Amino acid sequence: MRVLHIITRMIVGGAQENTLFNCLDLARHHGDQVRLLTGPSLGSEGELLSRSDVTGVEIETSPSLLRAIHPYHDWRAYQALKRSIQSWRPDVVHTHSAKGGLLGRAAAWQLRVPCVVHTVHGAPFHPYQSVLARKFFIACERWAAKRCHHMISVADAMTDLMVDAKVADRSQFTTIYSGMDVEPFLTSGSCRDDTRKRLGFASEDIVFGKIARLFHLKGHQYVIEAARRIGDQLPHAKFLFVGDGLLRAQLESQIEAAGLRDRFVFTGLVSPAEIPALISAMDVLVHASLREGLARALPQALLSGKPVISFNIDGAREVVLSGITGYLTAPKDINQLADAMRALGLSPSDRKAFGEEGRMRFTEQFRHESMTRSIRELYQRVLAGATGITRRG
């Protein structure tokens, strides 16, 4: 096949890692011709395409394909997408992200590409937007949904969200979990002692880690407040924030004001290759985001044998099974979050049992090879006309 992937930017992030694995697998394991068309990766989040192992995939950068809405740039990006599709003539156009999904699907559908697929990594509409913004993004998604053959959700919760918003019928979605290289997580325990020593953690410390950009709606402030509340019961509790972003100074000020400066360690921006070792240094992963498709950090921690605590949002409940692999708590409920952290902090046996259960349940489900195989089979069904999806619009 000739497969064109379209995504707005290739920063260090879950949707981007998913896309890159899919591109590399298609080229290396299935012999497909693959092109990745992306906008510039700007900002403090880092970028993925400088990795030495990104070979076998053509990379095309469109300077106008930017994340922010801008009529002039968006029109130029749309024209650039059409030119690329016309010249390369792919069998499949697979889009990702809100902007890339909207413009990419429109261009591919206009040019009658045989298979147009979109992955919903996370809905662009959410309860924390203004009513007007939410309605606008829902309308955009409904319009774009009529310009593709099928959509992939990275969690069942994403399908539920899109169907409830009347974006498309449930039959137009298939859940395929976001894949990753599971082996470094399965073997990460060998890195634990060295990594903890490097980060300054003592053997008796109980380390609660969070992996996310230091950005709005990621929930770092709730973890800091919960840390303040459990300090007396867990004097050896320490906290590791993995990632960087524009809220770092604000979060450091909150930590300072709470008198917790000696309990928190910030890693700054790290490459995906460093994540297994950093998880190995943790005893519990805490995920307090307010919106997320299915955060990769959750299965990554479980694959590493670590229990997880998460707000009960989106796809989290599909891997965080309360009392089995960790605990789910109500979003923004700091008392529940602190209680869950306290419970796992005081019970080494639960930490061990929950982590082992998560590793057993989810290892095969999150292999990137399994993800790509399922995605390619979906392409083949669409190309064979077996999905029952007909052209509309």
N, C-alpha and C positions, 0 to 999 in steps of 0.2 A: 504494500500500500504506500501511497504518498500521503503523509499526515502532516497537517499544519496546525500547530498549537499557537494560540493567541492569548497573551496575558499582559496586563498593564505594566507590571514591573517585576523584576526578579530580585527582590530584596530577600534578606534572611527571614523566612516565614513559612508557615505550614503549607499554604496553598502553593507557594513557589517550589518548595521541596517536593511536594506531590507531583507537580507538573514536570519538574526536571527528571525525577525517577521514571515517569511515564515515557518521556522523550527518549531517555537513554536506553530503557528496556526495549522499546519498540525497535530501535536501531540495532542494538547489540544482540538481542535474543530472538527477534522475529524477522530481521533483515529488511525492515521497512525504511523508506526514505523519509526522514523527519526534518522539519524546519520549525524553529521556535521564533515567533515574531513577538517582540516585546518593546515596551517603551523604555526610557532611561530609568535606571535605578538610582534615584536621588535621595539624599537625606542620611540620617544617622543609623538607619536600620541595616546597613551593609548590603552586599550583593553576592549572588551565588555563582555567577557565570565566570568568575576568575578561577574557579576550582580547576586543578590540573587534570581531573578525570572527565571533564566535559568535552568528550570527543565523539565523533560520529553523528553529530547533530548540527545542522546549519543554523546559525544565529543571525537574525535580521533585527535591527533596531530601528524603530520609527520614532523620531524625536517629538512628534506631535501627540503620541499616544501617552497622555498624562492622566494621573489619577483624578485630579480636580476637574470639575465641569467647566468647560471653556468653549463656547460655540465655534470660534475660529479654529482653535487647535483640534477640536473634535471633528470638524468637517475635513480638515487636512488629514487627520488620522484615518478617517473613513475612506477617503480617496486613496491613501497609501495602501490600506488593506485590500481594496479592490484591485489595485495594480499588482500587488503581490500574488493574489489569488489568480488573477487572469494570466500572469506570466508563468506561475509555477504549476497551476492546474492540479491541485490536490484532490485525492479521492475523499479525504476526510478533513473537515475543519473542526477543531476541538477548542472551545473557548473557555476562559477562566476569568474570574473577577467581574465586578459590575460593569465597568466601562469597557473592558476588553470583550465581555460577553455581549453587551448591547451592540457595539459597533461591529464586532466580528461576526455575530450572527446575521446582522443586517446585510453586511457585504457578501457573506457566503450564500445567503438565501437569494439575494438579488442575482447572483451569478450562477445559481442552480447547482451548487456543489452537491454531489450525490449523498453525502452523509455529513450532517451538521449536528454536533453534540456540544452541550454546555455542562460544565461541572459547577454545582452550587457548593462552594466551600463555606459560605456564610451568607445569609440574606443581607442585601444592602439596606433593608428597612428593619427597624427595631423600635421598641417602646420608648427609647430615650431620645428619639428625634421629635421635632415639632410635628404636629398633625399634618401640616402642609407638606413637609419633607417626606413623611412616611407615605402619604397618598401619591406623591410624585414618583417615588421609587417603586411603589407597587405597580403603578400604571406603566412605568418603563419595563418592568419585568413581565407584565402581561403581554405587552407588545412584542418583546423579544422572544417570549415563549412560543409565539406563533411562527417564529422564523428559525426553528430548529426541529430536527426529527425526534430528539430524545434528550433528557437531562439526567445527569448523574448527581446524586446527593451523597455527601461524605458521611451522613448519618441519617437514620430514619427520621430524626427530629427535623431535619432540614426539609424533607418531603412534607411532613405534617405542616410546617410553617408556611410553605409555599402553597399547599392545597388550601389551607384555612384562609389564606389571603386571596384565593381564587386566581392565582397566577396561572395554573394549568391543572388539568385533571391528573389524578393520582397515577393513571396508566402511563403517563408520559415520563415518570421518574423510575430510576433504578438506584438502589443504595449500593455503593461500592466504597468500602472504607479506605481511607487515605493510607497508602503504603509507605514503608520505610525499610531501611536496612536493619533488621532485628538483631543480627549477630552481635554487634558491639554492645547492645544493651543486655543481652543474655549473659555476656561474659564480663560485664562492667565491674563485678565485685572485686576483681583482681586489682582495680585501680583505687579502691576505697582508701586505704591507709595513706598512700602517697598524696592523693588529692586532698584529703582532709588536712594533712600536715601542711601542704602548700597554701591552703586557704586559712590556716591558723586555728583550726578546730581541734579540741582535745578529745581523747578517746571517750570520755564520759559525756561529752556534749550530745544533745539530741537536736539534730539539724532539720529544720523545716525549710524546704526550698520552694521557690516559685520561679517558673520560666516564662517570661513574657516581656514584650516591649514595655518600657516605662511610659505608658501612654494612657489616654482617657479610656474608661470603661474596662481596664484590665484589672482593677481592684486591689492594687498594692496597698492602698490606704486602709482597707479593711483588715488585711493581714497585720499591718503595723498596730492597729488598735487592738486586735485580738492578742497580739504578742504582749501588749501592755497588761492585759487582763489576766494572762496565765503566768506572769513572771514569778509570783510568789510560790505557786504550786510546782513550777518547773524551773528551778534556779539554773539548770544546765541547758535550757532551751536556747538555741541559736538559730539565725535566719539567714538564708542565702538567696539573694535576688540575682537571677541570671538574665542579663539583657541590658539594654540602654534605651534612652529616649528622652524626649523633651521634658518629662516630669521628674527627672532625677533630682535636681536641686530642691524641688518642692517636697519630695519624699524624704530626702535627707534632713530637711528642716523639721518635718513631722517626727522623724525618729529622734532627733536631737531634743525636741520639745518634750517628748515622752520619756526622756532619760534612758534611751535604749541604744545609744551609739555603740557600746561595746558588744552588742548582741547581733548586729547586722553586718553582713558582708555583701558588697556589690561587686559583681564580676566585670561589669561593662559589657560591651558587644563581644560576643564569642562566635566562632564558626560552628556549624552544625556538628562537625567532627568532634568537638569538645564536649558535647552534651552528655554522652554516656558516662564519661569520667565525672562530670559535675553531679549527675544524678547519683552516682555511686557514693558520693560524699554525703548525700541526704539520708535521713531516716524516714521522712514523710514528705510527699509532694503536696503542696497546697495550691489550689487553682481557684482564684476568686474573681474571675472575669464575669462581667454582666452579660456578655453576648459572645458567642463563638460557635462555629459549626460543630467541630469536635476537635478540641485542642490536642495537638500531637503529643504534648507533654504528658497527658494522662496515660495513654497506652505505653509511651516510652518509659515512664516510671514503673508501671506494672510489669513490663518486660524485664526491667532491672530488678524486680522483686521488691519494689517499694509500694507501700499502701498510699492511697490518694484521698484527699479531701477536696471537694469541689462544691461550689454553688450549683444548685439544681437548675441548670440552664441547658437548652439546646441538646446537643448530643452527649453531654457528660453522663447522663443517666444510663447510657448504653454500655459504658465500661466501669463507671463508679457504682458499684452495687452495694448499698448500705449494709454494713455488717458482714460483708463478704469480701469485697476488695478495698473497702474504705468507707467513707461517709459522705453523703450528700446533705447539704444544708440549704436553708432558704436564702435566696440572694439578698445581700446587704444585712443579713441578720448576724451581727457580730457576736452575740451571746452564743448562738448555735455554732458558729465557726470556732469560737474559743473552746466551747465544750468538746467539740470533735478533736481539736488539737490537744487538749488536755487528756482526753481519753486515750489517744494513740501514744501520746508522750509518756504516759504512765504504764503502758502495757507493751513491753517488748514481744510478748507472745502473739498479741494481735497484729502487731506490725509484721512479724514474720509470716503468720498464717495468711493475712490479707494479701501480702506481696506475692507469696507462692501461688495463691489461687489465681491472682490476676495473670501471672506468667503462664500458668497452665491453660487458662481460658483463651488468651488473646494472641499467642505467638503466631500461629498460622494465619489468623485473620488479618494481621497487619504486615505481612511480608509484601514488599513492593512488587515482587514477581507475581504474586497472586492478584494484586490490584491490576497490574498491566494486562495480565491474561484475561481478566474479566472485562476490562475496558475494550480490549481488542475484539473479544467475542461479541460485544455490543456493536462495535463498528461493523462487523461482518453481518450481524442480523439486520442492521439498518440497510446496508448495501444490498442485502438479499431481499429486502422488502418484507421482512418477517415481523417487524414491530407493529404493523397495522397503522403506522403514522403516515398520513398522506399530506401532500403539500397544501398549505393554506396561506392565504394572503399573497 
